[in-house]
Amino acid sequence: MASVNHDIFGSLVGAEQIGKFDSSELVCRLYDHLYAIPVKSVQETLPLPSILQLPQLPVSIMGVCVFRDKVIPVLNLSPQLDLAGEPPQTETWQMVVISHNDRLCAMAVCDIVEIINYSSEEVEPLPSTTDGEEYFFRGIKRTELGLVTLLDMNAVVDHCHLPPREHDSVQDDLDVKANESLIISLIRLGEVYVAVQIDEIERILRTPEILTEEGAPGYIKGKALKLDADQDNPQPEDYYPVINMYQVLEQPEDIEAQGNLIIPKASAFPIGFYTGVVEEIREVNKTDLAKIPPLTVTTQNNYVQAVLKLKDELILLIDLNKVLSTYENAKHYVKRT
């Protein structure tokens, strides 16, 4: 079998028998069920850290976390396995970091139980299940703990559309060099912090009156009047659309809370971004940026440029120009206003 780092399993029951049988597997509990992951695919186990949610992820991906200076996706297979219970909790749940077929990800589990070691003839076929469940399983193994379902890691990584991992540690697109820094605006947006490079911002305004318009797409909060327009006799062309970043980033919006309007630089057309309050402007080191891997970037959320590690907080670095590129309909909305 593939080389296994025995140290990561500590004093788990069965760890001393790894490699002495046909198969060795890490048994994890997910609610009231036991599942097993081949130890050769396990890179590390640790308490579930803070998870940063990204917009428009598949249901099987909770979000991302930072593991050894890399951003990796964290999987939750409960929806696919039709398991009900309280959602994963930071620190009380565990996380299994998995490296399989050149894919790197993590899986959230309720608990890590023990190592089981067995001969191949001890594996029993699956009982009658739904097609969706069978897809993830290789069989079952009877143990003193009860029935343990053997996960098929090929199926898991394929289902979550995980492409091969990136081995290059140099984040070329972020142009990261030692001691280089950038200045960001730090914005509280619902349940997350987001950051925007100050070089992308023309102005940060107190939220002006935003007029709603029937038929506008959901991500358009409304339209606002240009500062240099005749405030007493505005014309249709004096208004610009306002993109609601709460909607874009799928965050709950407190309509009673204060907010800001960000006017971007170098935009091809007048536009504003409605956000939460810009709490501070600060300088950060580029080495604190971790690139979002392609496996969590779709054509719908490629405006998430990176994750910024700021003390114990993970912050999304947003590229406003890519937001505009993604939401092309905003241009049509400009013409209508």
Sequence and secondary structure as in RCSB ss.txt:
>XXXX:A:sequence
MASVNHDIFGSLVGAEQIGKFDSSELVCRLYDHLYAIPVKSVQETLPLPSILQLPQLPVSIMGVCVFRDKVIPVL
NLSPQLDLAGEPPQTETWQMVVISHNDRLCAMAVCDIVEIINYSSEEVEPLPSTTDGEEYFFRGIKRTELGLVTL
LDMNAVVDHCHLPPREHDSVQDDLDVKANESLIISLIRLGEVYVAVQIDEIERILRTPEILTEEGAPGYIKGKAL
KLDADQDNPQPEDYYPVINMYQVLEQPEDIEAQGNLIIPKASAFPIGFYTGVVEEIREVNKTDLAKIPPLTVTTQ
NNYVQAVLKLKDELILLIDLNKVLSTYENAKHYVKRT
>XXXX:A:secstr
     GGGGTT TTGGGTTSSSEEEEEEEETTEEEEEEGGGEEEEEE    B  TT  TTEEEEEEETTEEEEEE
  TTTTT  SS   TTTSEEEEEEETTEEEEEEESEEEEEEEE GGG B   S  HHHHTTEEEEEEETTEEEEE
E HHHHHHHTT          GGGT  TT EEEEEEEEETTEEEEEEGGGEEEEEE    B  TT  TTEEEEEE
 TTS SSS  GGGEEEEEEHHHHTT    TTS EEEEEESS SS  EEEEE EEEEEEEEGGGEEE  GGG  TT
STTEEEEEEETTEEEEEE HHHHHHH THHHHHHHH 
